[in-house]
Every structure is written in structure tokens, then in C-alpha cells.
Amino acid sequence: FCAHRVILGARSSYFRGLFQANPATDAHIAITNISGPVFQILLQYVYTGQYPPMTEYTEGVSVLDVACAAKTFDVQRLYEECLEEFEEMLTTKHVLDDLIDAHKKGLSDFEDLGIKFIRDNIPSFSWVLWKDKRPDLSSPDLSSLLFRVTIALVDYITDL
């Protein structure tokens, strides 16, 4: 991807620091651990301030992927827009998968929204749907997430 250092540096402290460490203006900078489609969305946002609808881009790119990139490259407003989109798209059918994905990506703000969604929508859940979707929650990494979901359920039951 070709991009202007001045624009990237002005809109992202990550890039500003990167360019201060590498002042050569014609140098290529390697960006790793981010897919091309996600980086394209990030660049479009940095240049235009517009978050494109996810349907315009490659399949397999999720709002959580874009949020992770926004967090990594310190594009705060994009991160906030991803958070808003995530909240709007939560459903009882997919919230568990979304929670696990957010947890694995280290997106605690998204986890918090997922937990809140569960707490607010417990009566409308069809727990039968989740029966066959049980992830391996024995992973130590997911233990804290399982605990938070359990607390949300217990809070609901004790409020009855």
C-alpha cells in the first residue's frame, strides 16, 4: 500500500512514532500481523474519516478485526465506531462466539458490551441453540470470560 507519511502521522500516534524512528521518506515500512483488507479499511478511514460498511470488503473481515487494527495503530475514532457497530450487531444466536473472539483479540470494551448484552437479554435466549456450540472453555485463557458470563447469569437470577 502507498500512503502519505504526513497524513498517517497526523492521525495516528503509532505511525507518528514509527516515522520519527525512520525518517527516510522513500523507505518502505513493513506492517505485519494485519491482513490486506483490514489495512485497506484502516487506511480508508485515516484518509477519509469514513468507516465503510463491512459488506463492501472481503469476506472474512470482521468488525473485531478492524477494531483490533484500530487499537494497534491507535486510530481511536475508528475503534469507537467499531464498538458502536459491534453493539448494534449483537444477537443472542452469535453473542457467545463474538465474546470469545473479542476475548482472544484482547478487546475488553467489546467483551463488556457482550456481557451487558447477555445480562440485558437473558429471557430471550434460546439456551438450546448454545448447547451444540459449546466451545472448549477449559482453556485457562477463556476461564475469566466464562466466569463473567456466569456472574451475569447469577445476577439476573438473583434479581428475579
Phi and psi in degrees as a GROMACS rama.xvg file:
@    title "Ramachandran Plot"
@    xaxis  label "Phi"
@    yaxis  label "Psi"
@TYPE xy
-101.839  137.509  CYS-2
-152.262  162.098  ALA-3
-93.9361  125.654  HIS-4
-57.4175  -40.5376  ARG-5
-62.1407  -44.2182  VAL-6
-67.3823  -48.2209  ILE-7
-61.3392  -45.1356  LEU-8
-65.6175  -31.9015  GLY-9
-74.0157  -25.5149  ALA-10
-111.405  2.12889  ARG-11
-150.976  120.787  SER-12
-65.8734  -27.7452  SER-13
-60.5353  -51.6391  TYR-14
-68.0232  -37.6607  PHE-15
-55.6885  -48.2938  ARG-16
-64.8121  -39.338  GLY-17
-61.5753  -42.9111  LEU-18
-76.1523  -28.7867  PHE-19
-67.4996  -34.6712  GLN-20
-75.8402  -21.9067  ALA-21
-133.904  83.3389  ASN-22
-74.3898  -8.96346  PRO-23
-61.436  123.858  ALA-24
-79.4273  -18.2017  THR-25
-105.723  7.75574  ASP-26
-77.3955  146.702  ALA-27
-86.6506  139.542  HIS-28
-113.377  125.341  ILE-29
-81.3587  127.419  ALA-30
-113.74  118.779  ILE-31
-113.747  168.71  THR-32
62.8852  31.6622  ASN-33
-149.732  135.044  ILE-34
-75.0237  158.511  SER-35
-57.4528  -48.9919  GLY-36
-60.724  -37.0101  PRO-37
-69.0303  -42.1472  VAL-38
-65.3802  -34.9277  PHE-39
-62.3094  -42.2025  GLN-40
-63.6818  -43.4803  ILE-41
-60.1638  -47.3642  LEU-42
-62.1485  -43.4667  LEU-43
-59.487  -40.9507  GLN-44
-66.9725  -43.8967  TYR-45
-60.0894  -40.128  VAL-46
-77.0962  -39.8559  TYR-47
-110.459  -20.2001  THR-48
75.5486  10.0713  GLY-49
-109  129.348  GLN-50
-92.9842  111.137  TYR-51
-71.3911  148.858  PRO-52
-59.2007  139.175  PRO-53
-60.916  -24.6898  MET-54
-68.9532  -17.116  THR-55
-77.7799  -11.1142  GLU-56
-116.742  178.163  TYR-57
-54.4975  139.667  THR-58
-59.2836  149.343  GLU-59
93.1889  -6.05442  GLY-60
-93.938  123.273  VAL-61
-107.966  162.416  SER-62
-60.4696  -29.9354  VAL-63
-70.7536  -33.8818  LEU-64
-63.3982  -44.3751  ASP-65
-66.9215  -41.3061  VAL-66
-62.2612  -40.1585  ALA-67
-61.8175  -43.5558  CYS-68
-65.127  -42.519  ALA-69
-61.4251  -38.9951  ALA-70
-68.0324  -45.6811  LYS-71
-60.5777  -44.4227  THR-72
-95.8618  10.3448  PHE-73
53.6272  55.1675  ASP-74
-111.221  81.79  VAL-75
-59.7961  -43.6697  GLN-76
-64.9795  -37.6525  ARG-77
-63.2547  -41.7692  LEU-78
-57.7376  -45.0905  TYR-79
-65.1136  -38.0617  GLU-80
-67.1343  -36.5911  GLU-81
-63.8795  -41.0608  CYS-82
-60.8825  -42.6351  LEU-83
-63.7218  -44.3017  GLU-84
-63.8148  -41.1853  GLU-85
-59.4499  -45.2225  PHE-86
-62.0047  -39.8467  GLU-87
-69.6741  -28.781  GLU-88
-94.2536  -3.68662  MET-89
-61.8004  135.713  LEU-90
-134.781  156.539  THR-91
-64.0948  -29.3592  THR-92
-70.6573  -32.8514  LYS-93
-115.465  -0.703511  HIS-94
-61.2405  -35.3333  VAL-95
-64.2135  -46.1259  LEU-96
-61.4986  -41.5601  ASP-97
-64.2477  -40.6661  ASP-98
-61.7557  -45.1697  LEU-99
-64.5481  -42.5663  ILE-100
-63.2115  -44.6184  ASP-101
-61.1768  -41.3455  ALA-102
-63.3914  -45.9036  HIS-103
-64.481  -29.9565  LYS-104
-88.0944  -2.20171  LYS-105
71.5938  31.1508  GLY-106
-100.975  79.457  LEU-107
-63.9681  -32.1901  SER-108
-62.3589  -36.8087  ASP-109
-72.8051  -38.2916  PHE-110
-57.9814  -46.2984  GLU-111
-58.7507  -41.8102  ASP-112
-64.53  -39.9208  LEU-113
-63.6772  -43.282  GLY-114
-63.6614  -43.8828  ILE-115
-61.1019  -41.2519  LYS-116
-60.5539  -44.9215  PHE-117
-60.254  -48.7201  ILE-118
-59.4458  -40.9806  ARG-119
-76.9687  -18.7556  ASP-120
-122.671  16.764  ASN-121
-51.8381  -44.0562  ILE-122
-62.6102  -25.4096  PRO-123
-92.3431  0.995079  SER-124
-75.0254  140.019  PHE-125
-100.713  96.4152  SER-126
-63.5033  -20.4196  TRP-127
-62.0491  -37.3419  VAL-128
-59.3464  -34.073  LEU-129
-79.5383  -19.2043  TRP-130
-54.6635  -44.4569  LYS-131
-87.0462  -4.83723  ASP-132
-104.977  13.1664  LYS-133
-60.0662  118.526  ARG-134
-79.1975  170.016  PRO-135
-76.0164  94.4118  ASP-136
-85.9875  8.2466  LEU-137
-78.33  -11.5416  SER-138
-61.4619  129.126  SER-139
-58.3183  -29.4078  PRO-140
-65.4068  -31.7672  ASP-141
-95.4555  -3.89118  LEU-142
-59.5323  -42.9856  SER-143
-66.3264  -35.5378  SER-144
-66.7946  -44.5292  LEU-145
-58.7773  -41.3615  LEU-146
-61.8345  -42.9215  PHE-147
-65.4791  -39.6242  ARG-148
-65.255  -42.3226  VAL-149
-61.0081  -43.8795  THR-150
-60.9511  -41.9022  ILE-151
-59.9821  -42.3607  ALA-152
-66.6195  -44.4233  LEU-153
-64.1536  -41.5328  VAL-154
-58.3676  -41.9708  ASP-155
-64.7958  -46.204  TYR-156
-63.5935  -42.34  ILE-157
-71.0732  -21.0966  THR-158
-81.3133  -12.0497  ASP-159
